[in-house]
Amino acid sequence: MTSNTAIRLTSRQRLGRGIAHTAAGPVDIARGTVGVTAQSVAATISGLRQQYRKSQLRRELTAAQEAVARELAAAQEVVAALPQVISEARAPRRRPRPVVVGLAAVAVLGAGAIAFSLIRRSRKPEQSTLPPSVQVDPQP
């Protein structure tokens, strides 16, 4: 039985077969050489691409480290200023003196008493100085 299936050779196999069969394979030698060269170029490009990605990653990592360092420095400044801010917040506020508060209370109460008496007087009918025109005491 013979097999009619064509086996595809790799570039390396083709080069080896071409060198082994020099009379039959100058074309195989050329194709093998071109294939090995193409694979070498592809591997080199792939390696360069990986190095470029690593260098980009290094740059990004360096930038991220610098950003973290700046944020950490800012946080340290805030933490360093925190005791002063807390002490300012806890500082006793100046309260009004009791004498001033007492005088204000007396003034408000006095004004209220005067207003009350004025309102009260305005609601009472004024008594006439004339004698009444009608007898007040009934006669039996």
HELIX and SHEET records of a PDB file:
HELIX    1   1 SER A   11  ALA A   20  1                                  10    
HELIX    2   2 PRO A   26  ARG A   90  1                                  65    
HELIX    3   3 PRO A   98  ARG A  123  1                                  26    
END                                                                             
